[in-house]
Every structure is written in structure tokens, then in C-alpha cells.
Amino acid sequence: MLKQDIVEQLGKIKYPGFSKDIISFGILKDIKISNDLISIIFSQPTNEQDILDKIKQSTINEVSSIDDSSRNIEVTFVPSENLNKSNVVSKRNGNIKNIIAVSSGKGGVGKSTIAVNLAAELSKTFKVGLLDLDIYGPSLPTLIGNSDTPKVIENNLLVPIEKYNMKFMSFGFLNAKDDPAIWRGPMVSKLTHQFFDNVDWGHLDFLILDLPPGTGDIQLTLVQKIALSGAIIVTTPQDLAHQDVKKGSDMFNKVNTPVIGVVENMSFYNLKGKIDGFNNKSMNLSFDNLSKNITVDGNGYFDFDIEIFKGRSGKKESSRLGIPLLGSIPLDPNLSLLSDEGKPYVFENENSLISNIFKDISVNIEKIIQIKND
């Protein structure tokens, strides 16, 4: 039996939870064949024992199917550096201290808005860049109000767009004609490499990655090719959203990328105002689908939260993983409006409830990253 026969057979085994096979994952280290033993050695891709057991059993089954001898089949896993770090292709990561991915299991949860405002809040203290890796629906040009084409300098380096004291790069800056993006996996991977190897990021304290929504092979390839300091998962409160966010968290765990926290968006709606003549009173407000007891202070002012969406997706996921719920961000029409106008909310409303939440999120991230770096 030739080693190549075994490799081809192993190529039929899908990595548990993904459509990509274990050979494509690059975890095969060696195959040794003797008269009485076939020894297959993998780099350990994860600490999850059930995944290792599935790979081991599938390997034994597939190799046994093409070996008609009585040789034993031995499968071992050799501890190694995280796959996402050992497969790093970027030559310029040395100038970037921390790379944090902002991810979501599905679209429409406000991930890009979270990423931009998180980067903006961090930029008040640190040197920050933001890389929009959504090839099919880049939103960064809209979120910062800039569609300039990046300049190219010597050695074919792209110069990031600079605005708001931050550095930005997005496929949306390069696709000037706004053509539909019809890209396949290898093409996306190549472009991702270029965003690191061929972009003059300079020295950054934080580079925030706005990942595409979902948990497919493209996302997996991205996190394998970049040495991440950690990932943040964005969700909304609904239980249905929690089913998707679990897939996103598990994707990172499969490649040993630490998920450092969860952010829940659209958690509630904060309603405040004044009712003249109702000082120091409690009352019940009733709407078609809502009944709420509120208290009016001595000056007639009230301030309370309404849960628009039922559920506790953020809390559930943080508890499931044993990681912090970094923040719960309320619905606010101004947040959406300023995003459409290309203005980070935290710059326009520095002392607001939402800005203070983003401030707390950034402080928590700084502490977590500092602990990991120590």
C-alpha cells in the first residue's frame, strides 16, 4: 500500500462540523507503514476530545477499507501550535500587536456596526485599524462615508484609507464599479492574503476584523490564515439567534481560537421622557403588546427599558462558554442613522448610554487581551 493511497482515502473524511476534509485542513503530519502496523500522525487541531475521537475512528474505518492485510492501524495526535497560528501567511503581522475578529453566526445582527464603533472607541486610546473581510457585501465604505480607491506605493503595497484617526481596508474600496462579487473560496483566500501581505498597515495596537456572516469554509479559511488574539461573537436576544451564534463559537473552538466575549445587540429599547403633573407617582403604561409599570420622579421624568425581542441569547452563550457578556447594546434609531451617514456613533454621542456601553466593552477587551499577553 502506498502512502498516497492512504492520503487519498483520508481526503474523504470531513472535519466534524464542516464540509472541508481533514487533508485540506493540513493536520496530517506523517504516515508510517511497516509489515504489521500503519501509523498515522496528525497535528492536534483542537482540545475537544469528541472531535478527536471522530477523526480517529473515521481514519481507522477509511484506511481499513483499502488495506486487506491484518496490520493494525494506529492514529495519534501530536500537540502543536494553534492551527490558526501555524498556518499564518501574513508577513506584516509583526507590526500589529493584537488582531480581534468580530463575527456572527448569521447576517443582520449589526456586526459591522459593532465592529466600527468598537474600533472607534479603541482609537481614542490606541492605534487602530479595521479590515472589512466581507467580500460579498462590504459595508465599510458606507459606515465611514468614504469610497476612495486606495493608493499603491512601491512594492505594490496598498495604502489603507485613513479617516477618524484610524486605518481602513475593504474590498468595497477596490470594487469601484460596485459590480456583484462572484468569488470562489480560493479567490477569497488569495485576496485575504493580499489584505495582510500587501497592505501597509504600519504599527497598530489593534486590528479589528469584520468577518463575513456565517460559519462556512470561507470563514474557517480566514481564521486559519491569520494569527488572532481572539474573537468576539455578536448576537441578538432571540433564541433562534442563539442557535446560529453557537455555530460561530464552535467554529472558533474547532481551530483553537479563543472567543473572548459576546456582545448582544438590539437587547432592549431605552425609553425616557417627562410627564407633566405626574410627579412622584407609579403608573402602568399599556400598549397593544406591552404592559409596563413605571415610576415618575419628583420632576416628572421617567426612564425605563423595553424588551423588543424576547430571549437571552447573549447571556446563554456567555454562560455556555464561560466567557464574559461584554455588553448589551440597545436599539437606537440614531445608531442606524449615523451608520448610514458614515459617522461612528461613539464620536457623535460621547456621553450617551450606548457610547458608555462601548467604552465598557473596549475596557473589558483591553483587560482580557492584557491578561492573555502577560
Residue pairs with C-beta under 8 A, 6 or more apart in sequence:
1 33
1 38
1 66
1 67
1 69
3 31
3 33
5 66
6 31
6 38
6 40
6 63
6 66
7 23
7 28
7 31
9 62
9 63
9 65
9 66
10 21
10 22
10 23
10 28
10 40
10 59
10 62
10 63
11 21
11 22
11 23
11 24
12 21
12 62
13 21
13 22
13 55
13 58
13 59
13 62
14 20
14 21
14 22
15 21
15 22
15 25
15 45
15 55
15 254
16 50
16 51
16 54
16 55
16 254
17 51
17 250
17 251
17 254
18 217
18 220
18 254
19 216
19 217
20 217
20 220
22 28
22 42
22 55
25 45
25 83
25 224
26 43
26 83
26 87
27 42
27 43
27 44
27 45
27 83
28 40
28 41
28 42
28 43
29 41
29 42
29 43
29 78
30 39
30 40
30 41
31 38
31 39
31 40
31 41
32 38
32 39
32 41
33 39
33 71
34 71
35 71
36 70
36 71
36 72
37 71
37 72
37 73
37 74
38 63
38 67
38 71
38 72
38 73
38 74
39 74
39 76
40 59
40 63
40 73
40 74
40 75
40 76
41 76
41 77
41 78
42 55
42 75
42 76
42 77
42 78
43 77
43 78
43 80
43 83
43 86
44 52
44 77
44 78
44 79
44 80
45 51
45 55
45 83
45 254
45 255
45 256
46 52
46 253
46 254
46 255
46 256
47 256
48 253
48 254
51 254
52 77
55 75
56 75
56 77
59 73
59 75
60 73
60 75
63 73
64 73
67 73
80 86
82 255
82 256
82 257
83 224
83 255
83 256
84 223
84 224
84 225
84 226
84 227
84 228
84 255
84 256
84 257
85 227
87 224
87 225
88 225
88 226
88 227
89 193
89 196
89 197
89 225
90 193
90 196
90 197
90 225
90 226
90 227
91 196
91 197
92 196
92 197
92 199
92 201
93 99
93 196
93 226
93 227
95 201
95 202
95 203
95 204
96 129
96 201
96 203
96 204
96 206
96 207
97 204
97 205
97 206
98 205
98 206
98 207
98 229
98 369
98 373
99 206
99 207
99 209
99 226
99 227
99 228
99 229
100 206
100 207
100 208
100 209
100 228
100 229
100 230
100 231
100 232
100 260
100 365
100 369
101 209
101 211
101 222
101 223
101 226
101 228
101 230
101 231
101 232
101 252
101 257
102 111
102 114
102 115
102 118
102 208
102 209
102 210
102 211
102 231
102 232
102 234
103 111
103 211
103 219
103 231
103 232
103 233
103 234
103 248
103 252
104 111
104 211
104 213
104 233
104 234
104 235
104 244
104 245
104 248
105 213
105 214
105 215
105 233
105 235
105 241
105 243
105 244
105 245
105 246
105 247
105 248
106 213
106 214
106 241
106 244
106 245
107 137
107 213
107 214
108 213
109 213
109 234
109 235
109 236
109 241
109 265
109 266
110 234
110 236
110 265
110 266
110 329
111 210
111 211
111 213
111 234
112 132
112 134
112 139
112 140
112 143
112 210
113 143
113 265
113 335
113 336
113 339
113 345
114 232
114 234
114 263
114 265
114 329
115 130
115 208
115 209
115 210
116 130
116 140
116 143
116 144
116 210
116 339
116 344
117 344
117 345
117 346
117 358
118 208
118 232
118 358
118 361
118 362
118 365
119 128
119 129
119 130
119 166
119 206
119 208
119 344
120 128
120 164
120 166
120 344
120 345
120 346
120 347
120 358
121 346
121 355
121 358
121 359
121 361
121 362
122 128
122 205
122 206
122 208
122 362
122 365
123 164
123 165
123 166
125 362
126 205
126 206
127 202
127 203
127 204
127 205
127 206
128 166
128 167
128 204
128 205
128 206
128 207
128 208
129 160
129 166
129 167
129 168
129 169
129 201
129 204
129 206
129 207
129 208
130 140
130 166
130 167
130 168
130 169
130 207
130 208
130 210
131 168
131 169
131 170
131 195
131 207
131 208
131 209
131 210
132 138
132 139
132 140
132 168
132 169
132 170
132 171
132 172
132 210
133 171
133 192
133 195
133 209
133 210
133 211
133 212
133 222
134 170
134 171
134 210
134 211
134 212
134 213
135 171
135 181
135 183
135 188
135 191
135 212
135 218
136 181
136 183
136 212
137 181
137 212
138 170
138 171
138 172
138 175
139 172
139 210
140 168
140 170
140 172
140 173
140 210
141 147
141 170
141 172
141 173
142 172
142 339
142 340
142 342
143 339
143 342
143 344
144 161
144 163
144 164
144 168
144 342
144 344
145 163
145 341
145 342
145 343
146 161
146 163
146 168
146 173
146 342
147 172
147 173
147 176
148 161
148 173
149 173
149 174
149 176
150 158
150 159
150 160
150 161
150 169
150 173
150 174
151 158
151 159
152 158
152 159
153 159
153 200
156 198
157 198
157 199
157 200
158 169
158 194
158 198
158 199
158 200
159 199
159 200
160 167
160 168
160 169
160 199
160 200
160 201
161 167
161 168
161 169
161 173
162 168
164 344
164 347
167 201
167 202
167 204
169 195
169 199
171 181
171 191
175 181
183 191
185 217
185 218
185 221
188 218
188 221
189 218
189 221
189 222
189 225
192 221
192 222
192 225
192 226
193 225
196 226
201 207
209 222
209 226
209 228
211 219
211 222
211 223
212 218
212 219
212 222
215 247
215 248
215 250
215 251
219 251
220 251
220 254
220 255
223 231
223 251
223 252
223 255
223 257
224 255
228 257
229 258
229 260
229 369
229 372
230 257
230 258
230 259
230 260
230 368
230 369
230 372
231 252
231 257
231 258
231 259
231 260
232 259
232 260
232 261
232 262
232 263
232 326
232 365
233 245
233 248
233 249
233 259
233 261
233 262
233 263
233 317
234 245
234 262
234 263
234 264
234 265
235 241
235 242
235 244
235 245
235 262
235 263
235 264
235 265
235 313
235 314
235 317
236 264
236 265
236 266
236 267
236 309
236 313
237 264
237 266
237 267
237 307
237 309
237 310
237 311
237 312
237 313
237 314
238 309
238 310
238 311
238 313
239 311
239 313
241 311
241 313
242 311
242 313
242 316
242 317
245 262
245 313
245 317
246 317
246 320
249 259
249 317
249 320
249 321
252 258
252 259
253 259
258 372
259 321
259 323
260 323
260 324
260 365
260 368
260 369
260 372
261 318
261 323
261 324
261 325
261 326
261 361
261 364
261 365
261 368
262 314
262 317
262 318
262 321
262 323
262 324
262 325
262 326
263 314
263 325
263 326
263 327
263 328
263 329
263 361
264 313
264 314
264 315
264 325
264 327
264 328
264 329
265 329
266 308
266 309
266 329
266 330
266 331
267 307
267 314
267 328
267 329
267 330
267 331
268 305
268 306
268 307
268 308
268 328
268 330
268 331
269 305
269 306
269 308
269 330
269 331
269 332
270 303
270 304
270 305
270 306
270 330
270 332
270 353
271 302
271 303
271 304
271 305
271 306
272 301
272 302
272 303
272 304
273 301
273 302
274 299
274 300
274 301
274 302
275 296
275 300
275 302
276 300
277 300
278 296
278 300
279 296
279 297
279 298
279 299
279 300
280 296
280 297
280 298
281 295
281 296
282 293
282 294
282 295
282 296
283 293
283 294
283 296
284 291
284 292
284 293
284 294
285 291
285 292
285 293
285 294
286 292
290 306
292 304
292 306
294 302
294 304
295 302
296 302
305 330
308 331
314 325
314 328
315 325
318 324
318 325
324 364
324 368
326 360
326 361
326 364
326 365
327 357
327 358
327 360
327 361
327 364
328 357
329 335
329 354
329 357
329 358
330 353
330 354
332 345
332 354
334 345
334 348
334 349
335 345
335 354
338 344
338 345
338 348
339 345
345 352
345 354
345 355
345 358
346 354
346 355
346 358
346 359
349 355
